[in-house]
Amino acid sequence: MRAFVSKSFNLADREVNSYLERLMHAAGIETATAEAYTDEPIPIRVERVLSECDFLIGIYVIRYEDVDKKTVVTSQWLMRETFTAHGQEKKFIALV
């Protein structure tokens, strides 16, 4: 079983991402991202790697654009990868 992991590359999120990825590996889930550099444009690489996976796991770390109004900001890349998974009719799990 192989999952595309959609995650933030913000340094502040590294600890939670690492923890969740270790849990996935312990559960026997092989993980993939489009993080590694290739000559492909990033959107093409995301589509290709995602197409090779069984499903998507999105790690959504809550960030507030405006703390007082509790306006949440989500990475545009996470949204794009989620929509790409939906377009490929992949199942997905959102971890918030």
C-alpha positions as CSV (number, residue, x, y, z in Angstrom):
1,M,0.0,0.0,0.0
2,R,1.5,3.4,-1.0
3,A,0.2,6.8,0.0
4,F,1.1,10.2,-1.3
5,V,1.7,12.4,1.7
6,S,0.6,16.0,1.2
7,K,2.3,18.2,3.8
8,S,3.7,21.6,4.5
9,F,7.4,22.1,4.2
10,N,7.3,24.9,6.8
11,L,10.1,24.1,9.3
12,A,7.6,24.7,12.1
13,D,5.6,21.6,10.9
14,R,8.6,19.3,10.5
15,E,8.1,17.6,13.9
16,V,4.4,16.8,13.5
17,N,5.0,15.6,9.9
18,S,7.8,13.4,10.9
19,Y,5.7,11.9,13.8
20,L,2.8,11.1,11.5
21,E,5.1,9.7,8.8
22,R,6.7,7.4,11.3
23,L,3.2,6.2,12.3
24,M,2.4,5.5,8.7
25,H,5.6,3.5,8.2
26,A,4.9,1.5,11.4
27,A,1.5,0.7,10.0
28,G,3.2,-0.7,6.8
29,I,2.2,2.2,4.6
30,E,4.9,3.2,2.0
31,T,4.9,6.9,1.6
32,A,5.7,9.2,-1.3
33,T,5.9,12.9,-2.0
34,A,6.9,15.0,-4.9
35,E,9.6,16.6,-2.8
36,A,12.7,15.2,-4.7
37,Y,14.1,17.4,-7.4
38,T,13.6,16.3,-11.0
39,D,13.5,18.2,-14.3
40,E,9.7,17.9,-14.3
41,P,7.6,20.9,-13.4
42,I,6.3,20.5,-9.9
43,P,2.6,20.2,-10.9
44,I,3.5,17.4,-13.4
45,R,5.6,15.6,-10.9
46,V,2.8,15.8,-8.3
47,E,0.3,14.3,-10.8
48,R,2.7,11.5,-11.8
49,V,3.7,10.5,-8.3
50,L,0.2,10.7,-7.0
51,S,-1.0,8.5,-9.9
52,E,1.5,5.8,-8.7
53,C,-0.1,5.8,-5.2
54,D,-3.2,4.1,-3.8
55,F,-4.5,7.2,-1.9
56,L,-3.5,10.5,-0.5
57,I,-2.9,11.4,3.2
58,G,-3.0,15.2,3.8
59,I,-1.4,16.6,6.9
60,Y,-3.1,19.9,7.5
61,V,-1.5,21.9,10.3
62,I,-3.7,24.8,11.4
63,R,-2.2,28.2,10.8
64,Y,-4.1,31.4,11.6
65,E,-4.1,34.2,9.1
66,D,-5.9,36.3,11.7
67,V,-5.8,34.8,15.2
68,D,-8.6,37.1,16.5
69,K,-11.0,36.1,13.7
70,K,-9.7,32.5,13.7
71,T,-9.2,32.8,9.9
72,V,-7.3,29.6,8.9
73,V,-4.8,29.6,6.1
74,T,-4.1,26.4,4.3
75,S,-1.1,25.8,2.0
76,Q,-2.2,26.2,-1.7
77,W,0.0,23.2,-2.5
78,L,-1.9,21.0,-0.1
79,M,-5.2,22.2,-1.6
80,R,-3.8,21.6,-5.1
81,E,-2.6,18.1,-4.2
82,T,-6.0,17.3,-2.6
83,F,-7.9,18.4,-5.7
84,T,-5.5,16.5,-7.9
85,A,-6.2,13.3,-5.9
86,H,-9.9,14.0,-6.2
87,G,-9.5,14.4,-10.0
88,Q,-7.7,11.1,-10.1
89,E,-10.5,9.5,-8.1
90,K,-8.1,8.7,-5.3
91,K,-9.4,8.2,-1.8
92,F,-7.9,10.5,0.8
93,I,-7.4,10.9,4.5
94,A,-7.2,14.3,6.0
95,L,-5.2,14.6,9.3
96,V,-5.8,18.0,10.9
